[in-house]
């Protein structure tokens, strides 16, 4: 079966799917390739720059800090590879470019005790997800230590939930999306996570559980016309209420 990558807008208005396989094919990469990837990329850069610590300085020489564990080059490779479908850029993000950036995988391994190493786990996971290596993606994102904030941590949870969905671990995906929505507690991210969880529940025939999440989406104030959920949430509620 030939796989097609649904756009964010199309994914938001698709009807519920009856088969788990169809769900996976239609909704893979939606979170990774869309809003979450952007959120994590932006917040990741800020978090790294604001948290470079004395521990990092001790972990490597000044040259290594500048060339090896500075994440911006890798983030650029990841963003370009993910948005343009460039697998070569993704491989550079993961394994280095031979020009100074050593890759998220090596940073995560060699500098695991530093903030840069922690973030490298997350970006390695996102990069693997971008090339459909979902098991590796989940393994790396699971290693990411919760930053305790309301931006990057729920974004990472949402990305991890998407990995679980693509691994057909649907119950685990639902619970992780719900945790991400609770952690985010804002109208920018929470409705997105709740709808994702609801769509999975629909694919499992759990309409009553999906209805609860869709009704919860209605409690969030609309803040961005580019976030489509509140445009269609009444239709979702009507669908699962039948």
Secondary structure, DSSP 8 states (H G I E B T S, - for coil): -------HHHHHH----SSHHHHHHHHTTHHHHTHHHHHHHHHHHHHHHHH--HHHHHHS-HHHHHHTS--HHHHHHHHHHHHHT-HHHHHHHHH--SSS---HHHHHHHTTTSHHHHHHHHHHHHHHHHTT-HHHHHHHHHHS----SSSHHHHHHHHHHHHHHHTT-HHHHHHHHHHHHHHH-STTTHHHHHHHHHHHHHHTT-HHHHHHHHHHHTTS----TT--HHHHHHHHHHHHH-
